[in-house]
Amino acid sequence: MSAQAPVRAGAPPLPAPATPVAARARRGRTLRAGRAGALSVRVDGRAAGVCLVLLAVLAALSAVSLTTGDYPIGVPDVLRTLAGHGERAQEFIVLGLRLPRLVTGLLVGLALGVAGAVFQLVTRNPLGSPDVIGFTHGAVTGALVVMLVLGGTGVDVPVGAVAGGLASALLVYLLSRRGGVHGYRLILVGIGVTAVLQAVNNYLLTRAQVEEAQAAQVWVTGSLNGRGWEQAVPLGVGLAVLVPALLVAGRSLALLDLGDDAARALGVRVERVRLVVLAVAVVVTALAAMAAGPVSFVALAAPQVARRLTGAVGPGLVAAGLTGALVVVVSDFAAQRLFAPTQLPVGVVTGAVGGLYLAYLLVGQWRRGRG
């Protein structure tokens, strides 16, 4: 039997037990739930507000990117050109040069931000990104083998990048899966595989002809120079299929963040979910590398910045993707303008900024006694 304290007549009712929704609401957050048939959707007010702000900033930066350059074009002329009523020179500049480069940058940043959020959530470590684990370098190796060894061009290089990314991911997974895949083991194995792949890439570059090595080095750095619709369209189609699959898996990803035992207790097939989402995220990373090369550190920094902006506990894939797109667009704009008329590869700018952010993360890990 359980004893209960007596309740005096006329006494005020006892407060209801705190729930996660109530606790977050008291901290100034608003969660709104909606239901349509069998589909239940929960919206975090702060995260939604942050995403709207990111979209507005991206729209403003897109307008600036389309209107500025060696041949300035006003906003009304850009709008007329997009509607199909611009002059021939304006159509060539806007539709043939600036717009495909902008769209490619947006999609690459979106892909890297989403993939980085998945990797960091699965490994439960802020250092768990495709750059650190080695999947990006695997895509580079595959592309270099196609370009420098097999003599492939055009569509062969993207296929090689995707194949290399998948092969490196499979290797890291097999080497780290003994007794179940754990975050730190996956990262440590990935760092080792990355070192090997970097050595292979350097060897391939040193054995190639000078002209081939120079062209490959620009791609290896990560660049949006000369990107057209032939890169943007396949990347957009791939993301339209794969990103919704990751969003559907968002609940399982959030439960994985609680730990394997807790996720299993809540009905999640941990190894199966981890394998599936990692495979999808690897393909997303490889598609981004296919379009622009390995744009470094975006997948590392974007999810962390998005999480700090939204204060979210779950995966936050949408905010991470928008943050990644913003990082790439800003970095590409800086790469075009800092040393004009010389245009730097966007990977140079993201690498410089991301290197500082990586140092910040490492110092934070050391201070918390995890380094």
C-alpha positions as CSV (number, residue, x, y, z in Angstrom):
1,M,0.0,0.0,0.0
2,S,1.2,3.5,-0.6
3,A,0.5,6.3,1.8
4,Q,-0.8,9.6,0.5
5,A,-0.7,12.9,2.4
6,P,-4.1,14.2,3.3
7,V,-5.5,17.1,1.4
8,R,-7.3,19.8,3.4
9,A,-10.7,21.0,2.1
10,G,-10.4,24.2,0.2
11,A,-6.6,23.9,-0.3
12,P,-5.2,24.9,-3.7
13,P,-4.6,22.0,-6.0
14,L,-1.1,20.5,-6.2
15,P,0.9,21.6,-9.3
16,A,1.0,19.2,-12.1
17,P,4.3,17.3,-12.6
18,A,6.8,19.0,-14.9
19,T,7.0,17.7,-18.4
20,P,9.7,18.3,-21.0
21,V,7.3,20.6,-22.9
22,A,6.5,22.6,-19.8
23,A,10.2,22.8,-18.8
24,R,11.2,24.1,-22.1
25,A,8.4,26.6,-22.2
26,R,9.5,27.9,-18.8
27,R,12.9,28.5,-20.3
28,G,11.4,30.8,-22.9
29,R,10.9,28.3,-25.6
30,T,7.7,27.5,-27.4
31,L,6.8,24.0,-28.8
32,R,3.8,23.7,-31.0
33,A,2.4,20.4,-32.0
34,G,0.3,19.6,-35.0
35,R,-1.3,16.5,-36.3
36,A,-2.5,15.6,-39.8
37,G,-3.9,12.1,-40.0
38,A,-1.2,9.7,-38.7
39,L,1.6,12.3,-39.0
40,S,2.5,14.2,-35.9
41,V,4.8,17.3,-36.2
42,R,6.4,19.2,-33.4
43,V,7.8,22.7,-34.1
44,D,10.3,24.5,-31.9
45,G,9.5,28.2,-32.0
46,R,13.1,29.3,-31.5
47,A,14.5,26.9,-34.1
48,A,11.8,28.0,-36.6
49,G,12.7,31.6,-36.0
50,V,16.4,31.0,-36.5
51,C,15.6,29.1,-39.7
52,L,13.5,32.0,-41.0
53,V,16.3,34.5,-40.2
54,L,18.9,32.2,-42.0
55,L,16.6,32.1,-45.0
56,A,16.2,35.9,-45.1
57,V,20.0,36.3,-44.8
58,L,20.6,33.8,-47.6
59,A,18.1,35.6,-49.8
60,A,19.9,38.9,-49.2
61,L,23.3,37.4,-49.9
62,S,22.0,35.7,-53.0
63,A,20.8,39.1,-54.4
64,V,24.2,40.6,-53.6
65,S,25.9,37.7,-55.3
66,L,23.8,38.0,-58.5
67,T,24.2,41.8,-58.8
68,T,27.9,42.4,-58.0
69,G,31.0,41.5,-59.9
70,D,33.1,42.7,-62.8
71,Y,29.9,43.5,-64.6
72,P,27.4,45.0,-62.1
73,I,23.8,44.4,-62.8
74,G,20.9,46.1,-60.8
75,V,18.3,44.2,-59.0
76,P,15.5,45.1,-61.4
77,D,17.6,43.9,-64.4
78,V,18.4,40.6,-62.5
79,L,14.7,40.1,-61.9
80,R,13.8,40.8,-65.5
81,T,16.6,38.3,-66.6
82,L,15.3,35.6,-64.3
83,A,11.8,36.2,-65.8
84,G,13.3,35.7,-69.3
85,H,13.2,39.3,-70.4
86,G,16.8,40.4,-69.9
87,E,19.3,41.4,-72.5
88,R,21.5,38.7,-74.0
89,A,24.6,39.8,-72.1
90,Q,22.7,39.9,-68.9
91,E,21.3,36.4,-69.5
92,F,24.7,35.0,-70.1
93,I,26.2,36.6,-66.9
94,V,23.2,35.9,-64.6
95,L,21.8,32.6,-66.0
96,G,25.1,31.2,-67.4
97,L,27.7,32.2,-64.8
98,R,26.4,33.6,-61.5
99,L,23.2,31.7,-60.8
100,P,24.5,28.2,-61.4
101,R,27.5,29.0,-59.2
102,L,25.3,30.4,-56.5
103,V,22.9,27.4,-56.6
104,T,25.8,25.0,-56.5
105,G,27.2,26.7,-53.4
106,L,23.8,26.7,-51.6
107,L,23.3,23.0,-52.3
108,V,26.9,22.1,-51.3
109,G,26.6,24.0,-48.1
110,L,23.2,22.4,-47.4
111,A,24.5,18.9,-48.0
112,L,27.6,19.4,-45.8
113,G,25.6,20.9,-43.0
114,V,23.0,18.1,-42.9
115,A,25.7,15.4,-43.3
116,G,27.8,16.9,-40.6
117,A,24.8,17.1,-38.2
118,V,24.1,13.4,-38.8
119,F,27.7,12.3,-38.2
120,Q,28.1,14.4,-35.0
121,L,24.8,13.0,-33.7
122,V,25.7,9.4,-34.4
123,T,29.2,9.7,-32.9
124,R,27.9,12.0,-30.1
125,N,31.1,14.1,-30.6
126,P,31.5,17.6,-32.1
127,L,34.6,16.4,-33.9
128,G,32.6,13.7,-35.8
129,S,32.5,15.2,-39.3
130,P,33.3,13.8,-42.8
131,D,36.5,15.9,-42.8
132,V,37.8,14.3,-39.7
133,I,36.5,10.8,-40.1
134,G,37.9,10.5,-43.6
135,F,34.9,10.2,-45.9
136,T,35.7,13.4,-47.7
137,H,39.3,12.3,-48.4
138,G,37.9,9.0,-49.7
139,A,35.9,10.9,-52.2
140,V,39.0,12.8,-53.2
141,T,40.9,9.6,-53.7
142,G,38.2,8.2,-55.9
143,A,38.2,11.3,-58.1
144,L,42.0,11.4,-58.3
145,V,42.2,7.8,-59.4
146,V,39.7,8.5,-62.1
147,M,41.4,11.7,-63.3
148,L,45.1,10.8,-63.0
149,V,45.2,7.0,-63.3
150,L,42.3,6.0,-65.5
151,G,42.2,9.2,-67.5
152,G,38.5,9.8,-67.0
153,T,36.8,13.1,-67.6
154,G,33.4,14.6,-67.4
155,V,30.8,12.4,-65.6
156,D,33.5,9.8,-64.7
157,V,35.0,12.1,-62.0
158,P,31.8,12.5,-60.0
159,V,31.2,8.8,-60.2
160,G,34.7,8.1,-58.9
161,A,34.1,10.6,-56.0
162,V,30.9,8.9,-54.9
163,A,32.6,5.4,-55.2
164,G,35.6,6.6,-53.2
165,G,33.5,8.1,-50.5
166,L,31.4,5.0,-50.1
167,A,34.5,2.7,-50.1
168,S,36.2,4.8,-47.4
169,A,33.0,4.9,-45.3
170,L,32.7,1.1,-45.5
171,L,36.3,0.6,-44.5
172,V,35.9,2.9,-41.5
173,Y,32.7,1.2,-40.4
174,L,34.1,-2.4,-40.7
175,L,37.3,-1.4,-38.8
176,S,35.3,0.2,-36.0
177,R,32.3,-2.1,-35.6
178,R,33.7,-4.7,-33.3
179,G,31.5,-4.9,-30.3
180,G,29.2,-2.2,-31.8
181,V,30.2,1.1,-33.3
182,H,31.0,3.7,-30.7
183,G,31.6,7.4,-31.4
184,Y,35.2,7.7,-30.2
185,R,36.3,4.5,-31.9
186,L,34.7,5.6,-35.1
187,I,36.6,8.9,-35.0
188,L,39.9,7.4,-34.1
189,V,39.7,4.8,-36.9
190,G,38.6,7.6,-39.2
191,I,41.6,9.7,-38.3
192,G,43.9,6.8,-39.2
193,V,42.1,6.1,-42.5
194,T,42.3,9.9,-43.3
195,A,46.1,9.9,-42.8
196,V,46.4,6.9,-45.2
197,L,44.2,8.5,-47.8
198,Q,46.1,11.8,-47.6
199,A,49.3,9.9,-48.3
200,V,47.7,8.2,-51.3
201,N,46.4,11.5,-52.6
202,N,49.7,13.2,-52.3
203,Y,51.4,10.3,-54.1
204,L,48.9,10.4,-57.0
205,L,49.5,14.2,-57.4
206,T,53.3,13.9,-57.3
207,R,53.2,11.1,-60.0
208,A,50.9,13.0,-62.4
209,Q,51.9,15.3,-65.2
210,V,52.2,19.0,-64.2
211,E,49.1,20.1,-66.1
212,E,47.0,17.3,-64.7
213,A,48.3,17.8,-61.2
214,Q,47.4,21.5,-61.3
215,A,43.9,20.9,-62.5
216,A,43.4,18.2,-59.9
217,Q,44.8,20.3,-57.1
218,V,42.2,23.0,-57.7
219,W,39.5,20.4,-57.4
220,V,41.1,18.8,-54.3
221,T,41.0,22.2,-52.6
222,G,37.3,22.7,-53.1
223,S,36.2,25.3,-55.6
224,L,33.1,26.8,-57.2
225,N,34.9,28.5,-60.0
226,G,33.4,27.6,-63.3
227,R,30.6,25.5,-61.8
228,G,27.5,25.2,-64.0
229,W,24.1,23.5,-64.2
230,E,25.8,20.2,-65.0
231,Q,27.0,20.2,-61.4
232,A,24.0,21.9,-59.7
233,V,21.2,19.7,-61.2
234,P,22.5,16.3,-60.2
235,L,23.3,17.5,-56.8
236,G,19.9,19.1,-56.4
237,V,18.1,15.9,-57.5
238,G,20.2,13.8,-55.1
239,L,19.5,16.0,-52.2
240,A,15.8,16.1,-53.0
241,V,15.7,12.3,-52.5
242,L,18.2,11.8,-49.6
243,V,17.6,14.8,-47.3
244,P,13.9,14.0,-46.8
245,A,14.9,10.5,-45.8
246,L,17.2,11.9,-43.1
247,L,14.5,14.2,-41.9
248,V,12.1,11.3,-41.5
249,A,14.8,9.5,-39.4
250,G,15.0,12.6,-37.2
251,R,13.2,11.1,-34.2
252,S,15.5,8.0,-34.2
253,L,18.5,10.2,-34.5
254,A,17.3,12.2,-31.5
255,L,16.9,9.0,-29.5
256,L,20.4,7.9,-30.5
257,D,21.7,11.0,-28.9
258,L,20.5,9.6,-25.5
259,G,22.8,6.7,-25.8
260,D,22.6,3.2,-27.2
261,D,21.0,1.6,-24.2
262,A,18.3,4.2,-23.8
263,A,17.6,4.2,-27.5
264,R,17.1,0.4,-27.5
265,A,14.8,0.7,-24.5
266,L,12.7,3.1,-26.5
267,G,12.4,0.6,-29.4
268,V,15.2,1.9,-31.7
269,R,17.2,-0.7,-33.7
270,V,20.4,1.1,-33.0
271,E,22.8,-0.6,-35.3
272,R,20.4,-0.7,-38.2
273,V,19.4,3.0,-37.8
274,R,23.1,4.0,-37.4
275,L,24.1,2.1,-40.5
276,V,21.3,3.4,-42.7
277,V,21.7,7.1,-41.7
278,L,25.5,6.9,-42.0
279,A,25.2,5.4,-45.5
280,V,22.8,8.2,-46.6
281,A,25.0,10.9,-45.0
282,V,28.0,9.5,-46.8
283,V,26.3,9.6,-50.2
284,V,25.2,13.2,-49.4
285,T,28.8,14.1,-48.6
286,A,30.1,12.4,-51.8
287,L,27.5,14.3,-53.9
288,A,28.8,17.6,-52.4
289,A,32.3,16.6,-53.2
290,M,31.3,15.6,-56.7
291,A,29.9,19.1,-57.4
292,A,32.6,21.3,-55.8
293,G,35.4,19.1,-54.4
294,P,36.0,18.6,-50.7
295,V,35.0,22.0,-49.2
296,S,36.6,21.6,-45.9
297,F,35.3,22.2,-42.3
298,V,31.8,23.2,-43.3
299,A,30.4,19.9,-42.1
300,L,32.4,20.3,-38.9
301,A,31.4,23.9,-38.0
302,A,27.8,24.3,-39.4
303,P,26.0,21.9,-37.1
304,Q,27.7,23.3,-34.0
305,V,26.9,26.9,-34.9
306,A,23.3,25.9,-35.7
307,R,22.9,24.1,-32.3
308,R,24.2,27.2,-30.5
309,L,21.8,29.4,-32.4
310,T,18.7,27.2,-31.9
311,G,19.6,25.8,-28.5
312,A,18.2,22.5,-29.8
313,V,18.9,19.2,-28.2
314,G,17.8,17.0,-31.2
315,P,19.4,16.7,-34.6
316,G,18.4,20.1,-36.0
317,L,19.1,19.1,-39.6
318,V,17.2,22.0,-41.2
319,A,19.1,24.6,-39.2
320,A,22.4,22.9,-39.8
321,G,21.8,22.7,-43.5
322,L,20.9,26.4,-43.8
323,T,23.9,27.3,-41.7
324,G,26.1,25.3,-44.0
325,A,24.6,27.0,-47.0
326,L,25.3,30.4,-45.4
327,V,28.9,29.5,-44.6
328,V,29.6,28.4,-48.2
329,V,27.9,31.4,-49.8
330,V,29.7,33.9,-47.6
331,S,33.0,32.1,-48.1
332,D,32.6,32.0,-51.8
333,F,31.7,35.7,-51.9
334,A,34.9,36.5,-49.9
335,A,37.0,34.2,-52.2
336,Q,35.8,36.2,-55.2
337,R,36.4,39.6,-53.7
338,L,39.3,39.5,-51.3
339,F,42.0,39.3,-54.0
340,A,40.0,40.4,-57.1
341,P,40.5,39.9,-60.0
342,T,42.1,36.7,-58.7
343,Q,39.5,34.2,-57.5
344,L,40.5,31.9,-54.7
345,P,38.9,28.4,-54.3
346,V,36.2,28.5,-51.7
347,G,37.9,25.7,-49.8
348,V,40.8,28.1,-49.0
349,V,38.4,30.4,-47.1
350,T,36.4,27.7,-45.4
351,G,39.7,25.9,-44.4
352,A,41.1,29.0,-42.8
353,V,37.9,29.8,-40.8
354,G,37.3,26.1,-40.1
355,G,40.8,25.5,-38.8
356,L,40.3,28.2,-36.2
357,Y,37.0,26.7,-35.2
358,L,38.6,23.3,-34.9
359,A,41.2,24.7,-32.6
360,Y,38.4,26.2,-30.5
361,L,36.7,22.9,-30.3
362,L,39.9,21.1,-29.3
363,V,40.6,23.6,-26.6
364,G,37.0,23.3,-25.3
365,Q,37.4,19.5,-25.2
366,W,40.7,19.8,-23.3
367,R,39.2,22.2,-20.8
368,R,36.4,19.8,-20.1
369,G,38.8,17.0,-19.5
370,R,38.0,15.0,-22.6
371,G,41.1,15.7,-24.7
